[in-house]
Amino acid sequence: MRTLHYAKRAGTWLCLVAAAACGDSQGPSTTSLSVKLTDAPAPFQAAVVTIAQVYLQGTGGRTVLSDETKTVDLLQLQNATTDLVKDVEVPSGTYGQLRIVVTGGYVRLDDGTIFASSPDYAGLPPDAQVSGELQLPSYAQSGIKVNFAMEPLTITGAEKVLLVDFDASQSFGQEAGQSGRWVMTPVITGAELTTEPSATP
């Protein structure tokens, strides 16, 4: 039995749980990855994003973990999680980046005002009245890079757990000036967690 140790931070979490498949004494050749998403409080009524892809970037190119489109309200995950990636086998080794492709989104402020990436964004609630634009600069093409203190990212060993903090409270803000637009500038950081065997009575 193992006990998981981690420090909880305000913001939105993506938990990547990597458990290696059985291998020989030289170590496993693949690692099974799962990605879970959760959230902490933010000053909005809603903060919705559509995630179209999650992938690792390495010397061999892009290793796609998921290309299933999923729309989530981050604020609905404050006491829950949702799977973005479940038990995907990837080659063990080192990867330069983890990236998340976001194709759309909207925020609803405390006064009910809605700013969306498009007036006809599919994730909007029925009869929503969009008051302004939410800019998502290039995130649908290159994706959003998750910043780790230690890079490149190593995906090896019998078990690995990574915690990625997508801070919703800092990732959406109003553009300076008189445009009235809002901009998504994601604050996303990652850290490796450790698992330790529990004490034996």
ChimeraX commands (.cxc) that place a marker at each C-alpha (Angstrom):
marker #1 position 0.00,0.00,0.00 radius 0.5
marker #1 position 1.29,3.47,-0.84 radius 0.5
marker #1 position 0.63,6.86,0.70 radius 0.5
marker #1 position 0.51,9.86,-1.65 radius 0.5
marker #1 position 2.06,13.13,-0.44 radius 0.5
marker #1 position 1.35,16.46,-2.14 radius 0.5
marker #1 position 0.90,20.17,-1.50 radius 0.5
marker #1 position -2.52,21.52,-2.58 radius 0.5
marker #1 position -2.51,24.86,-4.40 radius 0.5
marker #1 position -5.31,27.26,-5.34 radius 0.5
marker #1 position -6.32,26.90,-8.96 radius 0.5
marker #1 position -7.26,24.14,-11.29 radius 0.5
marker #1 position -5.42,20.83,-11.16 radius 0.5
marker #1 position -4.71,18.29,-13.80 radius 0.5
marker #1 position -3.45,15.12,-12.11 radius 0.5
marker #1 position -1.39,12.89,-14.37 radius 0.5
marker #1 position -1.03,9.45,-12.84 radius 0.5
marker #1 position 1.57,7.32,-14.56 radius 0.5
marker #1 position 1.68,3.65,-13.60 radius 0.5
marker #1 position 4.09,1.53,-15.63 radius 0.5
marker #1 position 3.09,-1.77,-17.17 radius 0.5
marker #1 position 4.92,-4.94,-16.11 radius 0.5
marker #1 position 8.51,-5.16,-17.36 radius 0.5
marker #1 position 11.78,-6.98,-16.82 radius 0.5
marker #1 position 14.63,-6.04,-14.49 radius 0.5
marker #1 position 15.78,-3.38,-16.94 radius 0.5
marker #1 position 12.58,-1.42,-16.28 radius 0.5
marker #1 position 9.33,-1.04,-18.20 radius 0.5
marker #1 position 9.28,0.15,-21.81 radius 0.5
marker #1 position 5.88,1.83,-21.57 radius 0.5
marker #1 position 4.01,3.89,-19.00 radius 0.5
marker #1 position 0.24,4.09,-18.51 radius 0.5
marker #1 position -0.94,7.70,-18.12 radius 0.5
marker #1 position -4.20,9.02,-16.69 radius 0.5
marker #1 position -5.15,12.72,-16.50 radius 0.5
marker #1 position -7.66,14.05,-13.96 radius 0.5
marker #1 position -9.00,17.60,-13.77 radius 0.5
marker #1 position -10.21,19.45,-10.65 radius 0.5
marker #1 position -10.54,23.06,-9.46 radius 0.5
marker #1 position -10.41,25.53,-6.58 radius 0.5
marker #1 position -12.46,28.75,-6.09 radius 0.5
marker #1 position -12.27,31.59,-8.63 radius 0.5
marker #1 position -14.17,34.92,-8.85 radius 0.5
marker #1 position -16.58,33.89,-11.64 radius 0.5
marker #1 position -19.99,32.30,-11.98 radius 0.5
marker #1 position -18.52,30.04,-14.69 radius 0.5
marker #1 position -15.17,29.46,-16.38 radius 0.5
marker #1 position -15.62,27.04,-19.28 radius 0.5
marker #1 position -12.99,25.66,-21.64 radius 0.5
marker #1 position -13.07,23.13,-24.47 radius 0.5
marker #1 position -10.02,20.87,-24.44 radius 0.5
marker #1 position -9.47,19.18,-27.80 radius 0.5
marker #1 position -6.13,17.47,-27.23 radius 0.5
marker #1 position -3.57,16.62,-24.54 radius 0.5
marker #1 position -0.11,15.61,-25.74 radius 0.5
marker #1 position 3.53,15.16,-24.85 radius 0.5
marker #1 position 6.15,16.80,-27.08 radius 0.5
marker #1 position 9.48,15.01,-27.44 radius 0.5
marker #1 position 12.38,14.62,-29.85 radius 0.5
marker #1 position 10.30,12.15,-31.83 radius 0.5
marker #1 position 7.45,14.61,-32.22 radius 0.5
marker #1 position 3.99,14.69,-30.67 radius 0.5
marker #1 position 2.70,11.81,-28.53 radius 0.5
marker #1 position -1.07,12.31,-28.26 radius 0.5
marker #1 position -2.57,11.26,-24.94 radius 0.5
marker #1 position -6.12,12.25,-25.88 radius 0.5
marker #1 position -7.81,13.85,-28.87 radius 0.5
marker #1 position -11.33,13.50,-27.52 radius 0.5
marker #1 position -12.99,16.93,-27.33 radius 0.5
marker #1 position -14.29,17.69,-23.86 radius 0.5
marker #1 position -15.94,20.86,-22.55 radius 0.5
marker #1 position -15.72,21.47,-18.81 radius 0.5
marker #1 position -16.79,24.20,-16.41 radius 0.5
marker #1 position -13.75,24.47,-14.18 radius 0.5
marker #1 position -15.82,25.85,-11.31 radius 0.5
marker #1 position -17.97,22.70,-11.23 radius 0.5
marker #1 position -14.88,20.67,-10.34 radius 0.5
marker #1 position -14.10,22.31,-7.00 radius 0.5
marker #1 position -15.06,19.15,-5.11 radius 0.5
marker #1 position -14.78,16.60,-7.90 radius 0.5
marker #1 position -12.55,15.40,-10.73 radius 0.5
marker #1 position -13.05,14.40,-14.33 radius 0.5
marker #1 position -10.84,12.22,-16.50 radius 0.5
marker #1 position -9.21,13.82,-19.52 radius 0.5
marker #1 position -6.94,10.84,-20.19 radius 0.5
marker #1 position -7.46,7.32,-18.92 radius 0.5
marker #1 position -4.86,4.52,-18.97 radius 0.5
marker #1 position -3.02,5.51,-22.16 radius 0.5
marker #1 position 0.19,3.57,-22.82 radius 0.5
marker #1 position 3.10,5.75,-23.97 radius 0.5
marker #1 position 6.79,4.95,-24.46 radius 0.5
marker #1 position 8.76,5.47,-21.26 radius 0.5
marker #1 position 11.45,8.12,-21.54 radius 0.5
marker #1 position 11.94,11.89,-21.47 radius 0.5
marker #1 position 9.68,14.49,-23.07 radius 0.5
marker #1 position 10.32,18.18,-23.54 radius 0.5
marker #1 position 6.79,19.41,-22.88 radius 0.5
marker #1 position 3.25,18.59,-21.88 radius 0.5
marker #1 position 0.72,20.69,-23.83 radius 0.5
marker #1 position -3.04,21.17,-23.69 radius 0.5
marker #1 position -4.97,22.32,-26.78 radius 0.5
marker #1 position -7.90,24.64,-25.95 radius 0.5
marker #1 position -10.24,25.50,-28.84 radius 0.5
marker #1 position -12.84,27.66,-27.11 radius 0.5
marker #1 position -14.24,28.95,-23.86 radius 0.5
marker #1 position -16.18,31.57,-21.97 radius 0.5
marker #1 position -16.33,33.25,-18.58 radius 0.5
marker #1 position -19.45,34.51,-16.83 radius 0.5
marker #1 position -18.71,37.27,-14.34 radius 0.5
marker #1 position -20.40,37.69,-10.99 radius 0.5
marker #1 position -22.84,40.20,-12.55 radius 0.5
marker #1 position -23.84,37.65,-15.21 radius 0.5
marker #1 position -21.92,39.27,-18.08 radius 0.5
marker #1 position -20.53,36.69,-20.54 radius 0.5
marker #1 position -17.33,36.94,-22.55 radius 0.5
marker #1 position -16.84,34.13,-25.08 radius 0.5
marker #1 position -14.27,33.06,-27.64 radius 0.5
marker #1 position -17.03,33.28,-30.27 radius 0.5
marker #1 position -20.69,34.43,-30.20 radius 0.5
marker #1 position -21.65,30.94,-31.40 radius 0.5
marker #1 position -19.20,28.98,-29.23 radius 0.5
marker #1 position -20.73,25.53,-28.82 radius 0.5
marker #1 position -20.07,25.45,-25.07 radius 0.5
marker #1 position -22.36,28.41,-24.32 radius 0.5
marker #1 position -25.56,27.73,-22.37 radius 0.5
marker #1 position -28.87,28.01,-24.26 radius 0.5
marker #1 position -30.03,31.61,-24.86 radius 0.5
marker #1 position -26.75,33.04,-23.56 radius 0.5
marker #1 position -26.22,36.72,-24.33 radius 0.5
marker #1 position -22.55,37.31,-25.16 radius 0.5
marker #1 position -21.41,40.79,-24.19 radius 0.5
marker #1 position -17.82,40.66,-25.40 radius 0.5
marker #1 position -14.88,38.64,-26.66 radius 0.5
marker #1 position -12.68,36.22,-24.77 radius 0.5
marker #1 position -9.38,35.93,-26.63 radius 0.5
marker #1 position -7.54,32.59,-26.74 radius 0.5
marker #1 position -4.30,33.46,-28.57 radius 0.5
marker #1 position -3.06,30.46,-30.66 radius 0.5
marker #1 position -4.09,27.88,-28.07 radius 0.5
marker #1 position -6.09,25.91,-30.65 radius 0.5
marker #1 position -2.95,25.38,-32.75 radius 0.5
marker #1 position 0.10,24.96,-30.56 radius 0.5
marker #1 position -1.67,24.33,-27.28 radius 0.5
marker #1 position -0.76,25.60,-23.81 radius 0.5
marker #1 position 2.60,24.57,-22.37 radius 0.5
marker #1 position 2.65,23.26,-18.82 radius 0.5
marker #1 position 5.71,24.59,-16.99 radius 0.5
marker #1 position 7.67,22.17,-14.84 radius 0.5
marker #1 position 10.50,23.20,-12.53 radius 0.5
marker #1 position 12.53,20.24,-13.77 radius 0.5
marker #1 position 12.59,19.82,-17.55 radius 0.5
marker #1 position 12.72,17.75,-19.67 radius 0.5
marker #1 position 9.88,15.70,-18.24 radius 0.5
marker #1 position 10.82,12.12,-17.38 radius 0.5
marker #1 position 8.10,9.45,-17.73 radius 0.5
marker #1 position 9.73,6.29,-16.41 radius 0.5
marker #1 position 9.63,3.89,-13.49 radius 0.5
marker #1 position 7.02,1.64,-12.00 radius 0.5
marker #1 position 4.83,4.58,-10.96 radius 0.5
marker #1 position 4.90,8.33,-11.48 radius 0.5
marker #1 position 2.46,11.06,-10.46 radius 0.5
marker #1 position 2.52,14.57,-11.86 radius 0.5
marker #1 position 0.37,17.43,-10.60 radius 0.5
marker #1 position -0.49,20.25,-13.00 radius 0.5
marker #1 position -2.03,23.42,-11.58 radius 0.5
marker #1 position -4.25,25.36,-14.03 radius 0.5
marker #1 position -4.97,28.44,-11.91 radius 0.5
marker #1 position -8.41,29.58,-13.07 radius 0.5
marker #1 position -8.41,32.63,-10.79 radius 0.5
marker #1 position -5.30,34.00,-12.55 radius 0.5
marker #1 position -5.86,32.66,-16.07 radius 0.5
marker #1 position -8.68,35.01,-17.13 radius 0.5
marker #1 position -8.40,38.80,-17.07 radius 0.5
marker #1 position -9.75,41.93,-18.69 radius 0.5
marker #1 position -7.62,43.47,-21.43 radius 0.5
marker #1 position -6.12,46.86,-20.60 radius 0.5
marker #1 position -7.63,49.87,-22.33 radius 0.5
marker #1 position -11.15,50.51,-23.58 radius 0.5
marker #1 position -11.73,47.38,-25.69 radius 0.5
marker #1 position -13.75,45.62,-22.99 radius 0.5
marker #1 position -12.35,42.27,-24.12 radius 0.5
marker #1 position -11.18,39.53,-21.79 radius 0.5
marker #1 position -8.11,37.41,-22.44 radius 0.5
marker #1 position -7.22,33.91,-21.34 radius 0.5
marker #1 position -3.55,33.91,-20.32 radius 0.5
marker #1 position -3.20,30.52,-18.63 radius 0.5
marker #1 position -1.15,30.18,-15.48 radius 0.5
marker #1 position -0.29,26.47,-15.55 radius 0.5
marker #1 position 2.51,24.86,-13.57 radius 0.5
marker #1 position 3.41,21.24,-12.99 radius 0.5
marker #1 position 5.24,19.32,-10.30 radius 0.5
marker #1 position 6.24,15.73,-9.75 radius 0.5
marker #1 position 4.72,14.01,-6.75 radius 0.5
marker #1 position 6.31,11.16,-4.85 radius 0.5
marker #1 position 4.79,7.96,-3.53 radius 0.5
marker #1 position 6.20,6.27,-0.49 radius 0.5
marker #1 position 5.41,2.85,0.98 radius 0.5
marker #1 position 3.21,3.13,4.08 radius 0.5
marker #1 position 4.64,1.97,7.39 radius 0.5
marker #1 position 4.26,-1.72,8.16 radius 0.5
marker #1 position 2.75,-2.44,11.62 radius 0.5
marker link #1:1,2 radius 0.2
marker link #1:2,3 radius 0.2
marker link #1:3,4 radius 0.2
marker link #1:4,5 radius 0.2
marker link #1:5,6 radius 0.2
marker link #1:6,7 radius 0.2
marker link #1:7,8 radius 0.2
marker link #1:8,9 radius 0.2
marker link #1:9,10 radius 0.2
marker link #1:10,11 radius 0.2
marker link #1:11,12 radius 0.2
marker link #1:12,13 radius 0.2
marker link #1:13,14 radius 0.2
marker link #1:14,15 radius 0.2
marker link #1:15,16 radius 0.2
marker link #1:16,17 radius 0.2
marker link #1:17,18 radius 0.2
marker link #1:18,19 radius 0.2
marker link #1:19,20 radius 0.2
marker link #1:20,21 radius 0.2
marker link #1:21,22 radius 0.2
marker link #1:22,23 radius 0.2
marker link #1:23,24 radius 0.2
marker link #1:24,25 radius 0.2
marker link #1:25,26 radius 0.2
marker link #1:26,27 radius 0.2
marker link #1:27,28 radius 0.2
marker link #1:28,29 radius 0.2
marker link #1:29,30 radius 0.2
marker link #1:30,31 radius 0.2
marker link #1:31,32 radius 0.2
marker link #1:32,33 radius 0.2
marker link #1:33,34 radius 0.2
marker link #1:34,35 radius 0.2
marker link #1:35,36 radius 0.2
marker link #1:36,37 radius 0.2
marker link #1:37,38 radius 0.2
marker link #1:38,39 radius 0.2
marker link #1:39,40 radius 0.2
marker link #1:40,41 radius 0.2
marker link #1:41,42 radius 0.2
marker link #1:42,43 radius 0.2
marker link #1:43,44 radius 0.2
marker link #1:44,45 radius 0.2
marker link #1:45,46 radius 0.2
marker link #1:46,47 radius 0.2
marker link #1:47,48 radius 0.2
marker link #1:48,49 radius 0.2
marker link #1:49,50 radius 0.2
marker link #1:50,51 radius 0.2
marker link #1:51,52 radius 0.2
marker link #1:52,53 radius 0.2
marker link #1:53,54 radius 0.2
marker link #1:54,55 radius 0.2
marker link #1:55,56 radius 0.2
marker link #1:56,57 radius 0.2
marker link #1:57,58 radius 0.2
marker link #1:58,59 radius 0.2
marker link #1:59,60 radius 0.2
marker link #1:60,61 radius 0.2
marker link #1:61,62 radius 0.2
marker link #1:62,63 radius 0.2
marker link #1:63,64 radius 0.2
marker link #1:64,65 radius 0.2
marker link #1:65,66 radius 0.2
marker link #1:66,67 radius 0.2
marker link #1:67,68 radius 0.2
marker link #1:68,69 radius 0.2
marker link #1:69,70 radius 0.2
marker link #1:70,71 radius 0.2
marker link #1:71,72 radius 0.2
marker link #1:72,73 radius 0.2
marker link #1:73,74 radius 0.2
marker link #1:74,75 radius 0.2
marker link #1:75,76 radius 0.2
marker link #1:76,77 radius 0.2
marker link #1:77,78 radius 0.2
marker link #1:78,79 radius 0.2
marker link #1:79,80 radius 0.2
marker link #1:80,81 radius 0.2
marker link #1:81,82 radius 0.2
marker link #1:82,83 radius 0.2
marker link #1:83,84 radius 0.2
marker link #1:84,85 radius 0.2
marker link #1:85,86 radius 0.2
marker link #1:86,87 radius 0.2
marker link #1:87,88 radius 0.2
marker link #1:88,89 radius 0.2
marker link #1:89,90 radius 0.2
marker link #1:90,91 radius 0.2
marker link #1:91,92 radius 0.2
marker link #1:92,93 radius 0.2
marker link #1:93,94 radius 0.2
marker link #1:94,95 radius 0.2
marker link #1:95,96 radius 0.2
marker link #1:96,97 radius 0.2
marker link #1:97,98 radius 0.2
marker link #1:98,99 radius 0.2
marker link #1:99,100 radius 0.2
marker link #1:100,101 radius 0.2
marker link #1:101,102 radius 0.2
marker link #1:102,103 radius 0.2
marker link #1:103,104 radius 0.2
marker link #1:104,105 radius 0.2
marker link #1:105,106 radius 0.2
marker link #1:106,107 radius 0.2
marker link #1:107,108 radius 0.2
marker link #1:108,109 radius 0.2
marker link #1:109,110 radius 0.2
marker link #1:110,111 radius 0.2
marker link #1:111,112 radius 0.2
marker link #1:112,113 radius 0.2
marker link #1:113,114 radius 0.2
marker link #1:114,115 radius 0.2
marker link #1:115,116 radius 0.2
marker link #1:116,117 radius 0.2
marker link #1:117,118 radius 0.2
marker link #1:118,119 radius 0.2
marker link #1:119,120 radius 0.2
marker link #1:120,121 radius 0.2
marker link #1:121,122 radius 0.2
marker link #1:122,123 radius 0.2
marker link #1:123,124 radius 0.2
marker link #1:124,125 radius 0.2
marker link #1:125,126 radius 0.2
marker link #1:126,127 radius 0.2
marker link #1:127,128 radius 0.2
marker link #1:128,129 radius 0.2
marker link #1:129,130 radius 0.2
marker link #1:130,131 radius 0.2
marker link #1:131,132 radius 0.2
marker link #1:132,133 radius 0.2
marker link #1:133,134 radius 0.2
marker link #1:134,135 radius 0.2
marker link #1:135,136 radius 0.2
marker link #1:136,137 radius 0.2
marker link #1:137,138 radius 0.2
marker link #1:138,139 radius 0.2
marker link #1:139,140 radius 0.2
marker link #1:140,141 radius 0.2
marker link #1:141,142 radius 0.2
marker link #1:142,143 radius 0.2
marker link #1:143,144 radius 0.2
marker link #1:144,145 radius 0.2
marker link #1:145,146 radius 0.2
marker link #1:146,147 radius 0.2
marker link #1:147,148 radius 0.2
marker link #1:148,149 radius 0.2
marker link #1:149,150 radius 0.2
marker link #1:150,151 radius 0.2
marker link #1:151,152 radius 0.2
marker link #1:152,153 radius 0.2
marker link #1:153,154 radius 0.2
marker link #1:154,155 radius 0.2
marker link #1:155,156 radius 0.2
marker link #1:156,157 radius 0.2
marker link #1:157,158 radius 0.2
marker link #1:158,159 radius 0.2
marker link #1:159,160 radius 0.2
marker link #1:160,161 radius 0.2
marker link #1:161,162 radius 0.2
marker link #1:162,163 radius 0.2
marker link #1:163,164 radius 0.2
marker link #1:164,165 radius 0.2
marker link #1:165,166 radius 0.2
marker link #1:166,167 radius 0.2
marker link #1:167,168 radius 0.2
marker link #1:168,169 radius 0.2
marker link #1:169,170 radius 0.2
marker link #1:170,171 radius 0.2
marker link #1:171,172 radius 0.2
marker link #1:172,173 radius 0.2
marker link #1:173,174 radius 0.2
marker link #1:174,175 radius 0.2
marker link #1:175,176 radius 0.2
marker link #1:176,177 radius 0.2
marker link #1:177,178 radius 0.2
marker link #1:178,179 radius 0.2
marker link #1:179,180 radius 0.2
marker link #1:180,181 radius 0.2
marker link #1:181,182 radius 0.2
marker link #1:182,183 radius 0.2
marker link #1:183,184 radius 0.2
marker link #1:184,185 radius 0.2
marker link #1:185,186 radius 0.2
marker link #1:186,187 radius 0.2
marker link #1:187,188 radius 0.2
marker link #1:188,189 radius 0.2
marker link #1:189,190 radius 0.2
marker link #1:190,191 radius 0.2
marker link #1:191,192 radius 0.2
marker link #1:192,193 radius 0.2
marker link #1:193,194 radius 0.2
marker link #1:194,195 radius 0.2
marker link #1:195,196 radius 0.2
marker link #1:196,197 radius 0.2
marker link #1:197,198 radius 0.2
marker link #1:198,199 radius 0.2
marker link #1:199,200 radius 0.2
marker link #1:200,201 radius 0.2
view
